[in-house]
Amino acid sequence: MSRVAILTAEQALEPARSTLRGVGKKMGKVPALMGVLANSPPLLRGYLELRGAVAAGKLDSAIREQIAVAVASYNDCHHCLVAHTEFGRAAGLSEDELQAARQWSSSSSQAQAALTLARAMLMTAGRVGDGFISNARDLGLDDEAIVEIAVVVGMNQLTNMVNNLAVTN
């Protein structure tokens, strides 16, 4: 049982009602996270806008999902881990890559650079040493990608926290 209401489109107040209907049409269902965020329509809208901005960024969906799987595993967010494993499959990640991501690992050098930097950011609240940035750059990540990695880590921290708080399992 959720500790915070997981609102359906019918239960939500406008404008969250319309937003949830749109999410349901686009995704085929309304994820529990969206139903929880619908308790605050401005937060639901802001989250979806940030999610859209991240999707339009430089990092490809496979790397974003590897980071999401790693962060969910670290935070023991079962709900997010299941969801991002599914999204990772849709992004073309193999079962081996998804399992490796749970351990902050990848066979791709660029994805490994992103995961290593993401882990360091998570463990240090972004106060990573210069060596992490230098290593990321040596492996092809520029400032745009580095900033996006920080936002992907933070966004997944946020969703893990909301889901763990609400107990959306």
C-alpha positions as CSV (number, residue, x, y, z in Angstrom):
1,M,0.0,0.0,0.0
2,S,1.3,3.4,-1.0
3,R,1.9,5.9,1.8
4,V,1.2,8.8,-0.5
5,A,-1.8,8.8,-2.9
6,I,-1.1,7.5,-6.4
7,L,-3.7,9.5,-8.2
8,T,-5.4,8.4,-11.4
9,A,-6.5,10.9,-14.1
10,E,-10.0,10.7,-12.7
11,Q,-8.9,11.5,-9.2
12,A,-6.4,14.3,-10.0
13,L,-7.3,18.0,-10.2
14,E,-6.8,20.0,-13.3
15,P,-4.2,20.5,-14.8
16,A,-2.7,17.3,-13.5
17,R,-5.8,15.4,-14.8
18,S,-5.1,16.4,-18.4
19,T,-1.4,15.8,-18.0
20,L,-2.0,12.3,-16.6
21,R,-4.3,11.5,-19.6
22,G,-1.6,12.6,-22.0
23,V,1.0,10.5,-20.2
24,G,-1.3,7.5,-20.4
25,K,-1.8,8.0,-24.1
26,K,1.9,8.4,-24.8
27,M,3.1,5.6,-22.6
28,G,0.2,3.2,-22.6
29,K,-0.2,3.5,-18.9
30,V,0.4,6.1,-16.1
31,P,3.5,5.2,-14.1
32,A,3.0,5.3,-10.3
33,L,5.6,8.0,-10.1
34,M,3.4,10.3,-12.2
35,G,0.4,9.5,-10.1
36,V,2.3,10.5,-6.9
37,L,3.6,13.7,-8.5
38,A,0.1,14.5,-9.6
39,N,-0.5,15.4,-6.0
40,S,1.3,18.6,-6.9
41,P,0.4,19.6,-10.5
42,P,3.3,22.1,-10.8
43,L,5.8,19.4,-9.8
44,L,4.3,16.9,-12.2
45,R,4.6,19.5,-15.0
46,G,8.1,20.4,-14.0
47,Y,9.3,16.8,-13.9
48,L,7.8,16.0,-17.3
49,E,9.5,19.2,-18.7
50,L,12.8,18.2,-17.3
51,R,12.4,14.6,-18.5
52,G,11.7,16.0,-22.0
53,A,14.8,18.3,-21.9
54,V,17.0,15.4,-20.9
55,A,15.6,13.2,-23.7
56,A,16.5,16.0,-26.2
57,G,20.0,16.2,-24.9
58,K,23.3,14.7,-26.1
59,L,23.3,11.5,-24.0
60,D,21.7,8.6,-25.8
61,S,18.8,6.7,-24.2
62,A,20.9,3.6,-23.6
63,I,23.5,5.5,-21.5
64,R,20.7,7.4,-19.6
65,E,19.0,4.1,-18.8
66,Q,22.3,2.5,-17.7
67,I,22.7,5.4,-15.2
68,A,19.1,5.1,-14.1
69,V,19.5,1.3,-13.5
70,A,22.7,1.9,-11.5
71,V,21.2,4.7,-9.4
72,A,18.0,2.7,-8.7
73,S,20.1,-0.3,-7.7
74,Y,22.2,1.9,-5.4
75,N,19.1,3.4,-3.8
76,D,17.3,0.1,-3.6
77,C,14.3,1.5,-5.5
78,H,12.7,-1.7,-6.8
79,H,10.0,0.2,-8.7
80,C,12.5,2.3,-10.6
81,L,14.8,-0.6,-11.2
82,V,12.0,-2.6,-12.8
83,A,10.9,0.4,-14.9
84,H,14.4,1.4,-16.1
85,T,15.3,-2.2,-16.9
86,E,12.3,-2.2,-19.2
87,F,13.2,1.1,-20.7
88,G,16.8,-0.1,-21.1
89,R,15.6,-3.1,-23.1
90,A,13.6,-0.7,-25.3
91,A,16.8,1.4,-25.8
92,G,18.6,-1.7,-27.1
93,L,20.5,-2.8,-24.0
94,S,21.1,-6.5,-23.6
95,E,20.4,-8.4,-20.4
96,D,24.1,-8.6,-19.7
97,E,24.5,-4.8,-20.1
98,L,21.5,-4.2,-17.8
99,Q,23.0,-6.5,-15.1
100,A,26.4,-4.9,-15.5
101,A,24.8,-1.4,-15.1
102,R,23.6,-2.5,-11.6
103,Q,27.3,-2.7,-10.7
104,W,28.2,0.6,-12.5
105,S,29.8,-1.3,-15.3
106,S,29.5,-1.4,-19.1
107,S,31.4,-3.1,-22.0
108,S,31.2,0.3,-23.9
109,S,34.1,2.6,-23.0
110,Q,31.9,5.7,-23.4
111,A,29.1,4.2,-21.2
112,Q,31.7,3.1,-18.7
113,A,33.1,6.6,-18.5
114,A,29.5,8.0,-18.0
115,L,28.8,5.4,-15.3
116,T,32.1,6.0,-13.5
117,L,31.5,9.7,-13.5
118,A,27.8,9.2,-12.4
119,R,28.8,7.0,-9.5
120,A,31.4,9.5,-8.4
121,M,28.9,12.3,-8.6
122,L,26.4,10.3,-6.6
123,M,28.9,9.4,-3.9
124,T,30.3,12.9,-3.5
125,A,27.2,15.1,-4.1
126,G,28.9,16.3,-7.3
127,R,32.3,17.1,-5.7
128,V,34.2,14.8,-8.0
129,G,38.0,15.0,-8.3
130,D,39.6,16.5,-11.4
131,G,40.7,13.0,-12.4
132,F,37.1,11.9,-13.0
133,I,36.5,14.8,-15.3
134,S,39.8,14.3,-17.1
135,N,39.0,10.6,-17.6
136,A,35.5,11.4,-18.9
137,R,37.0,13.9,-21.4
138,D,39.7,11.4,-22.5
139,L,36.9,8.9,-23.2
140,G,34.9,11.3,-25.4
141,L,32.6,13.1,-23.0
142,D,32.5,16.8,-23.4
143,D,31.0,19.4,-21.0
144,E,27.5,19.0,-22.4
145,A,27.6,15.3,-21.7
146,I,29.1,15.8,-18.3
147,V,26.4,18.3,-17.2
148,E,23.7,16.0,-18.6
149,I,25.2,13.1,-16.6
150,A,24.8,15.2,-13.4
151,V,21.2,16.0,-14.3
152,V,20.4,12.3,-15.1
153,V,21.9,11.3,-11.7
154,G,20.0,14.0,-9.9
155,M,16.7,13.3,-11.7
156,N,17.0,9.6,-10.8
157,Q,17.8,10.4,-7.2
158,L,14.6,12.4,-7.1
159,T,12.4,9.7,-8.6
160,N,14.0,7.0,-6.4
161,M,13.3,9.2,-3.4
162,V,9.7,9.9,-4.3
163,N,9.0,6.2,-5.1
164,N,10.7,5.0,-1.9
165,L,8.8,7.6,0.1
166,A,5.5,6.7,-1.4
167,V,6.3,2.9,-1.4
168,T,5.0,2.5,-4.9
169,N,6.1,-1.1,-5.2
